[in-house]
Amino acid sequence: MQRGLIVAILLIFLAGCSARFVYNWMDWIVPWEVDDYVDLSRDQTKALDQLIESTLAWHRVNELPQYVQHIDDLEAALEQPMTPERVQSQLDRFEEHWNRLYQHLVPDVIPALQDLTDEQVQQIIDTAQDEEDELRQEYQDLTIDERIEKSNKSMKKGMKKRIGRLSEQQQQLIEQFNDSRHRSLKEWFSYRDRYMQLLILGLTERADSEKLAQRLRLLLIDYDELKSLEHKKILDFNRQLLVVYLADMHSSLSNKQLKRLVEDLDSLREDFIYLQRAQ
């Protein structure tokens, strides 16, 4: 569940869908996702629709221009050698985009959460806990080798979607990255436990607006504070591996692969520009 549930409750962007699709169907997608967790009343559904509408209006004006600029900067960066430091800079900018969205949403979503009944809150908690139990069981049933293979398959599929057929060298880069990563399943489970506990506390004590805002910020923005020192050390090590891997992957791109990646970014850029005008 984790931040994924919060995003579903607030505003979600579906992986693999075009920006135009998400924007044009947001008033249907979000209620449909939220419906998996809780049954809303007619008034609550209307309030959710209004939240979606106002957030999209804000997002078009304030965020989409920044996305376009980021794509322009990223395309320029891709034409130059990518060092790990430059890769990290791009990742930081992606994180900033999400954080601005969450910061904007926190004040607006508080009234919606406070309007939930105790029965609705329990419904959310029960569903979220069921999903958490299923996820935990899925990972516990896998051996380390199976988890590595799962990661390899996922990364290769995602990279192939962006740049086309992978070379033997590129496949090896992915496998080496996943083989070298430090494992943190135990720490990850502990973090998820603390996350779930904070989510439950925030929902059950939602009447206190100030505390609810603080807890939402922890869940959405400052979630690293919920991780143990050991977990943070492992994640820092893995992040350093990641930026080196991405820099190496960039240097391995053929002209054809780089062209395909840039064309993909161009298409996304055109979507963002179109959506800015479609108000």
C-alpha positions as CSV (number, residue, x, y, z in Angstrom):
1,M,0.0,0.0,0.0
2,Q,2.3,2.8,1.3
3,R,2.3,6.0,-0.6
4,G,0.4,4.2,-3.4
5,L,-2.8,4.2,-1.4
6,I,-2.4,7.9,-0.6
7,V,-1.9,8.7,-4.3
8,A,-5.0,6.7,-5.1
9,I,-7.0,8.6,-2.6
10,L,-5.6,12.0,-3.7
11,L,-4.5,12.0,-7.3
12,I,-2.9,9.2,-9.3
13,F,-0.9,9.0,-12.5
14,L,-1.1,5.5,-14.0
15,A,2.1,4.0,-15.2
16,G,2.0,3.2,-18.9
17,C,-0.8,5.6,-19.7
18,S,-0.3,8.8,-21.7
19,A,-0.6,12.1,-19.9
20,R,-3.6,13.1,-22.1
21,F,-5.4,9.9,-21.2
22,V,-4.8,10.4,-17.5
23,Y,-6.0,14.0,-17.6
24,N,-9.0,13.3,-19.7
25,W,-10.2,10.5,-17.6
26,M,-9.0,11.6,-14.1
27,D,-12.6,12.3,-12.9
28,W,-13.3,8.6,-13.6
29,I,-9.9,7.0,-12.7
30,V,-9.6,8.5,-9.2
31,P,-13.1,7.6,-7.9
32,W,-12.6,4.1,-9.5
33,E,-9.4,3.6,-7.6
34,V,-10.7,5.1,-4.3
35,D,-13.7,2.8,-4.6
36,D,-11.4,-0.2,-4.1
37,Y,-10.8,1.1,-0.6
38,V,-14.0,2.8,0.6
39,D,-17.6,3.3,-0.3
40,L,-18.2,7.1,-0.5
41,S,-21.6,8.8,-0.1
42,R,-23.0,11.0,-2.8
43,D,-21.8,14.2,-1.1
44,Q,-18.3,12.7,-0.6
45,T,-18.1,11.7,-4.2
46,K,-19.1,15.2,-5.2
47,A,-16.4,16.7,-3.0
48,L,-13.8,14.3,-4.5
49,D,-14.8,15.4,-8.0
50,Q,-14.3,19.1,-6.9
51,L,-10.9,18.2,-5.5
52,I,-9.9,16.5,-8.7
53,E,-11.1,19.5,-10.8
54,S,-9.3,22.1,-8.7
55,T,-6.1,20.1,-8.4
56,L,-5.9,19.6,-12.2
57,A,-6.5,23.3,-12.7
58,W,-3.6,24.1,-10.4
59,H,-1.5,21.4,-11.9
60,R,-1.9,22.7,-15.5
61,V,-0.9,26.2,-14.6
62,N,1.9,25.5,-12.0
63,E,3.3,22.1,-12.8
64,L,3.1,21.3,-16.4
65,P,5.3,24.1,-17.5
66,Q,8.0,22.8,-15.1
67,Y,7.6,19.3,-16.7
68,V,8.1,20.8,-20.1
69,Q,11.2,22.6,-19.0
70,H,12.6,19.5,-17.3
71,I,12.1,17.5,-20.5
72,D,14.0,20.1,-22.5
73,D,16.8,20.1,-20.0
74,L,16.9,16.3,-19.9
75,E,17.0,16.0,-23.7
76,A,20.0,18.4,-23.7
77,A,21.7,16.4,-20.9
78,L,21.2,13.2,-22.9
79,E,23.3,14.6,-25.7
80,Q,26.3,14.9,-23.4
81,P,28.2,12.3,-21.3
82,M,26.1,11.5,-18.2
83,T,28.1,11.3,-15.0
84,P,26.6,9.8,-11.9
85,E,26.4,13.3,-10.5
86,R,24.3,14.5,-13.5
87,V,22.1,11.4,-13.2
88,Q,21.5,12.2,-9.5
89,S,20.6,15.7,-10.4
90,Q,17.9,14.5,-12.8
91,L,16.5,12.0,-10.2
92,D,16.3,14.8,-7.6
93,R,14.2,16.9,-10.0
94,F,11.8,14.1,-10.5
95,E,11.4,13.7,-6.8
96,E,10.8,17.5,-6.5
97,H,7.9,17.2,-8.9
98,W,6.1,14.7,-6.7
99,N,6.8,16.5,-3.5
100,R,5.3,19.8,-4.9
101,L,2.2,17.8,-5.8
102,Y,1.9,16.3,-2.3
103,Q,2.6,19.6,-0.6
104,H,-0.2,21.2,-2.6
105,L,-2.6,18.3,-1.8
106,V,-2.1,17.9,1.9
107,P,-4.2,21.0,3.0
108,D,-6.9,20.2,0.5
109,V,-7.3,16.5,1.4
110,I,-7.6,17.1,5.1
111,P,-11.3,18.0,5.0
112,A,-12.0,15.0,2.8
113,L,-10.4,12.6,5.3
114,Q,-12.1,14.3,8.3
115,D,-15.4,13.8,6.6
116,L,-15.0,10.0,6.6
117,T,-17.1,8.1,9.1
118,D,-15.5,5.6,11.5
119,E,-16.9,2.8,9.4
120,Q,-15.4,4.1,6.3
121,V,-12.0,4.5,8.0
122,Q,-12.1,0.9,9.2
123,Q,-13.0,-0.1,5.6
124,I,-9.9,1.6,4.3
125,I,-7.7,0.1,7.1
126,D,-9.0,-3.4,6.5
127,T,-8.5,-3.2,2.7
128,A,-5.0,-1.7,3.1
129,Q,-4.0,-4.3,5.6
130,D,-5.2,-7.1,3.4
131,E,-3.1,-5.8,0.5
132,E,-0.1,-5.4,2.9
133,D,-0.4,-9.0,4.0
134,E,-0.6,-10.2,0.4
135,L,2.4,-8.2,-0.6
136,R,4.4,-9.5,2.4
137,Q,3.5,-13.1,1.6
138,E,4.5,-12.6,-2.0
139,Y,8.0,-11.5,-1.1
140,Q,8.5,-13.9,1.8
141,D,7.7,-16.8,-0.6
142,L,10.5,-15.8,-2.9
143,T,14.1,-16.8,-2.5
144,I,16.9,-14.2,-3.0
145,D,17.6,-15.6,-6.4
146,E,14.0,-15.4,-7.4
147,R,13.8,-11.8,-6.2
148,I,16.8,-10.9,-8.2
149,E,15.3,-12.5,-11.3
150,K,12.1,-10.7,-10.7
151,S,14.0,-7.4,-10.6
152,N,16.0,-8.2,-13.7
153,K,12.8,-9.1,-15.7
154,S,11.1,-5.9,-14.6
155,M,14.0,-3.6,-15.3
156,K,14.7,-5.2,-18.7
157,K,11.0,-4.9,-19.7
158,G,10.9,-1.2,-18.6
159,M,14.2,-0.3,-20.4
160,K,13.1,-2.1,-23.6
161,K,9.9,-0.1,-23.6
162,R,11.9,3.1,-23.6
163,I,14.9,2.3,-25.9
164,G,14.0,-0.8,-27.8
165,R,15.8,-4.1,-27.9
166,L,18.6,-4.4,-25.3
167,S,22.2,-5.4,-26.2
168,E,24.0,-8.2,-24.4
169,Q,26.0,-5.5,-22.6
170,Q,22.9,-3.6,-21.5
171,Q,21.3,-6.8,-20.1
172,Q,24.5,-7.5,-18.2
173,L,24.5,-4.0,-16.7
174,I,21.0,-4.7,-15.3
175,E,22.0,-8.1,-14.0
176,Q,25.1,-6.7,-12.4
177,F,23.2,-3.9,-10.7
178,N,20.6,-6.2,-9.2
179,D,23.3,-8.7,-8.1
180,S,25.3,-5.9,-6.4
181,R,22.5,-4.3,-4.5
182,H,22.3,-4.8,-0.8
183,R,19.2,-6.6,0.4
184,S,16.9,-4.9,2.8
185,L,13.8,-7.0,3.0
186,K,13.8,-7.2,6.8
187,E,14.3,-3.4,7.1
188,W,11.7,-2.8,4.4
189,F,9.1,-4.8,6.2
190,S,9.8,-2.9,9.4
191,Y,9.5,0.4,7.6
192,R,6.2,-0.6,6.1
193,D,4.9,-1.6,9.6
194,R,5.8,1.9,10.9
195,Y,4.2,3.4,7.8
196,M,1.0,1.5,8.3
197,Q,0.8,2.3,12.0
198,L,1.2,6.0,11.2
199,L,-1.5,5.8,8.5
200,I,-3.9,4.1,10.9
201,L,-3.1,6.7,13.6
202,G,-3.7,9.6,11.2
203,L,-7.0,8.2,10.0
204,T,-8.3,7.3,13.4
205,E,-7.3,10.6,15.0
206,R,-8.2,12.7,11.9
207,A,-10.2,15.3,13.9
208,D,-7.0,17.1,14.9
209,S,-6.1,19.0,11.7
210,E,-2.6,20.0,12.8
211,K,-1.6,16.4,13.7
212,L,-3.2,15.1,10.5
213,A,-1.3,17.5,8.4
214,Q,2.0,16.5,10.1
215,R,1.3,12.8,9.6
216,L,0.4,13.3,6.0
217,R,3.6,15.1,5.4
218,L,5.5,12.2,7.0
219,L,3.6,9.6,4.9
220,L,4.0,11.6,1.6
221,I,7.1,13.7,1.8
222,D,9.3,13.0,4.8
223,Y,8.8,9.3,4.8
224,D,12.6,8.6,5.1
225,E,12.2,9.6,8.8
226,L,10.2,6.4,9.3
227,K,13.2,4.3,8.1
228,S,15.8,2.9,10.5
229,L,19.4,4.0,10.3
230,E,20.5,0.6,8.9
231,H,17.7,0.9,6.2
232,K,18.9,4.3,5.2
233,K,22.5,3.1,4.9
234,I,21.4,0.3,2.6
235,L,19.3,2.6,0.5
236,D,22.1,5.1,0.2
237,F,24.5,2.4,-1.0
238,N,21.9,1.2,-3.5
239,R,21.3,4.8,-4.8
240,Q,24.9,5.2,-5.5
241,L,24.9,2.0,-7.4
242,L,21.8,3.1,-9.3
243,V,23.3,6.4,-10.6
244,V,26.4,4.6,-11.7
245,Y,24.3,2.0,-13.5
246,L,22.2,4.7,-15.2
247,A,25.3,6.6,-16.3
248,D,26.8,3.4,-17.7
249,M,23.5,2.5,-19.4
250,H,23.4,5.9,-21.1
251,S,26.9,5.5,-22.4
252,S,25.9,2.2,-23.9
253,L,23.0,3.6,-25.9
254,S,23.3,3.2,-29.7
255,N,22.3,6.2,-31.8
256,K,19.0,4.3,-32.6
257,Q,18.2,3.8,-29.0
258,L,19.0,7.4,-28.0
259,K,16.8,8.6,-30.9
260,R,13.9,6.4,-29.7
261,L,14.3,7.7,-26.1
262,V,14.3,11.3,-27.2
263,E,11.3,10.7,-29.4
264,D,9.5,9.2,-26.4
265,L,10.3,12.3,-24.4
266,D,9.2,14.6,-27.3
267,S,5.8,12.9,-27.3
268,L,5.4,13.4,-23.6
269,R,6.4,17.0,-24.0
270,E,3.8,17.5,-26.7
271,D,1.2,16.0,-24.3
272,F,2.1,18.4,-21.6
273,I,2.0,21.4,-23.9
274,Y,-1.4,20.3,-25.2
275,L,-2.8,19.9,-21.7
276,Q,-1.6,23.3,-20.7
277,R,-3.8,24.8,-23.4
278,A,-6.8,22.4,-23.0
279,Q,-8.3,24.3,-20.0
